Structure formats: structure tokens, C-alpha cells
């Protein structure tokens, strides 16, 4: 997944607007639009600020796979899980267990 797609996903997941993120980070809205459209990319400092803002790693934003997991899907699952409250995490785990049980071979 490209940087622009990751950024768009993060903005949508949090029900934010590009303008809001741009204002929060003191970036011109047109610059943020370029990042989301994929017509431009941030410098290193802005990349770090975006990662901090969304509570993700720069590796995640750049689609660099870590050796700590087996796939990008696992990285994404961990990112989503870590963004949840404790109660949401417990509920998510219970739903996952129910899903596995319901889809287990008979």
C-alpha cells in the first residue's frame, strides 16, 4: 500500500478531514492534499510528525515490513489493535475467538 493510501486510511479511520490534519500539524491544506493524492511526499520531519499524530511508525507509513511479524496484514492488525481502548481490545479478541470457532472445520 502506498504512502498516500495509508495516509488516506488513517484520516478516514479517525473521521478526520485533510484540512483538520493539516491545521493540527501546521501544514498547508494543499500540501496535505498532495500527500493524500500521491502527487507529493513529505520531508523526513513532516513524516515523523504525521507518524506521531496518528500514533503509528514511520515504517508503517512507508510500508516497510518489520521482521517482527509475518506479513503486512499482521502489522495492520497490530496497529488497529493498539489504537483501541482496553475494553475495545477485549471485545475484539472475543469476537475473533467466536469467528474462529464458527469457521473451524467440522
C-alpha contacts under 8 A as a table, 3 or more apart, distances in Angstrom:
res1	aa1	res2	aa2	distance
1	X	5	X	6.23
1	X	6	X	6.64
1	X	63	X	6.50
2	X	5	X	5.25
2	X	6	X	6.34
2	X	62	X	7.26
2	X	63	X	6.94
3	X	6	X	5.12
3	X	7	X	6.13
3	X	35	X	7.92
3	X	38	X	7.50
3	X	61	X	5.64
3	X	62	X	5.58
3	X	63	X	7.05
4	X	7	X	5.14
4	X	8	X	6.14
4	X	35	X	5.70
4	X	36	X	4.56
4	X	37	X	6.12
4	X	38	X	5.03
5	X	8	X	5.09
5	X	9	X	6.10
5	X	36	X	6.88
6	X	9	X	5.09
6	X	10	X	6.23
6	X	61	X	6.17
7	X	10	X	5.18
7	X	11	X	6.26
7	X	35	X	7.73
7	X	36	X	6.20
7	X	61	X	7.18
8	X	11	X	5.18
8	X	12	X	6.16
8	X	36	X	5.72
9	X	12	X	5.13
9	X	13	X	5.95
10	X	13	X	5.14
10	X	14	X	6.37
10	X	54	X	7.07
11	X	14	X	5.49
11	X	15	X	6.30
11	X	16	X	5.25
11	X	17	X	6.47
11	X	18	X	6.99
11	X	21	X	7.84
12	X	15	X	4.98
12	X	16	X	6.11
12	X	17	X	7.59
13	X	16	X	7.76
16	X	20	X	6.45
16	X	21	X	7.07
17	X	20	X	5.13
17	X	21	X	6.44
18	X	21	X	5.25
18	X	22	X	6.05
18	X	29	X	6.89
18	X	32	X	6.41
18	X	33	X	6.82
19	X	22	X	5.00
19	X	23	X	6.04
19	X	29	X	5.34
19	X	32	X	7.59
20	X	23	X	5.11
20	X	24	X	6.05
21	X	24	X	5.05
21	X	25	X	6.12
21	X	32	X	7.98
22	X	25	X	5.25
22	X	26	X	5.76
22	X	27	X	4.64
22	X	28	X	6.00
22	X	29	X	5.33
22	X	32	X	5.96
23	X	26	X	4.91
23	X	27	X	6.14
23	X	28	X	7.36
23	X	29	X	7.33
24	X	27	X	7.80
25	X	49	X	7.40
25	X	50	X	7.83
27	X	31	X	6.66
27	X	32	X	6.76
28	X	31	X	5.16
28	X	32	X	6.47
29	X	32	X	5.04
29	X	33	X	6.11
30	X	33	X	4.89
30	X	34	X	6.28
31	X	34	X	5.05
31	X	35	X	6.46
31	X	40	X	7.77
32	X	35	X	5.05
32	X	36	X	6.30
33	X	36	X	5.14
33	X	37	X	5.99
34	X	37	X	5.08
34	X	38	X	5.88
34	X	39	X	5.05
34	X	40	X	5.11
34	X	41	X	7.42
35	X	38	X	5.16
35	X	39	X	6.36
35	X	40	X	5.21
35	X	41	X	5.41
35	X	42	X	6.98
36	X	39	X	7.88
37	X	40	X	7.74
38	X	41	X	7.03
42	X	45	X	7.81
42	X	46	X	5.57
42	X	47	X	5.67
43	X	46	X	5.40
43	X	47	X	6.11
44	X	47	X	4.99
44	X	48	X	6.25
45	X	48	X	5.19
45	X	49	X	6.33
46	X	49	X	4.94
46	X	50	X	6.11
47	X	50	X	5.12
47	X	51	X	6.23
47	X	58	X	6.73
48	X	51	X	5.08
48	X	52	X	6.23
48	X	58	X	6.37
49	X	52	X	5.12
49	X	53	X	6.02
50	X	53	X	4.99
50	X	54	X	6.21
51	X	54	X	5.36
51	X	55	X	5.70
51	X	56	X	4.96
51	X	57	X	5.45
51	X	58	X	5.60
51	X	61	X	7.15
52	X	55	X	4.85
52	X	56	X	6.44
52	X	57	X	7.57
53	X	56	X	7.93
55	X	83	X	7.86
56	X	60	X	6.45
56	X	61	X	7.44
56	X	79	X	7.15
57	X	60	X	5.12
57	X	61	X	6.59
58	X	61	X	5.02
58	X	62	X	6.10
59	X	62	X	5.06
59	X	63	X	5.82
59	X	64	X	4.78
59	X	65	X	7.13
59	X	66	X	7.86
60	X	63	X	4.99
60	X	64	X	6.08
60	X	65	X	7.50
60	X	75	X	7.98
61	X	64	X	7.77
65	X	69	X	7.97
65	X	71	X	7.18
65	X	72	X	6.18
65	X	75	X	7.65
66	X	69	X	6.17
66	X	75	X	7.82
67	X	70	X	7.09
69	X	72	X	7.79
69	X	74	X	6.21
69	X	75	X	6.48
70	X	74	X	6.56
71	X	74	X	5.22
71	X	75	X	6.49
72	X	75	X	4.92
72	X	76	X	6.14
73	X	76	X	4.99
73	X	77	X	6.07
74	X	77	X	4.99
74	X	78	X	6.16
75	X	78	X	5.22
75	X	79	X	6.19
76	X	79	X	5.01
76	X	80	X	6.17
77	X	80	X	5.23
77	X	81	X	6.06
78	X	81	X	5.00
78	X	82	X	6.04
79	X	82	X	5.26
79	X	83	X	6.37
80	X	83	X	5.23
80	X	84	X	6.81
81	X	84	X	5.51
81	X	89	X	6.32
82	X	85	X	7.93
84	X	87	X	7.88
84	X	88	X	5.59
84	X	89	X	5.89
85	X	88	X	5.10
85	X	89	X	6.16
86	X	89	X	5.07
86	X	90	X	6.33
87	X	90	X	5.20
87	X	91	X	6.30
88	X	91	X	5.12
88	X	92	X	5.97
89	X	92	X	5.01
89	X	93	X	6.16
90	X	93	X	5.22
90	X	94	X	6.28
91	X	94	X	5.12
91	X	95	X	6.16
92	X	95	X	5.13
92	X	96	X	6.16
93	X	96	X	4.98
93	X	97	X	6.26
94	X	97	X	5.11
94	X	98	X	6.28
95	X	98	X	5.07
95	X	99	X	6.10
96	X	99	X	4.98
96	X	100	X	6.22
97	X	100	X	5.14
97	X	101	X	6.17
98	X	101	X	5.10
98	X	102	X	6.05
99	X	102	X	5.18
99	X	103	X	6.14
100	X	103	X	5.20
100	X	104	X	5.89
101	X	104	X	5.23
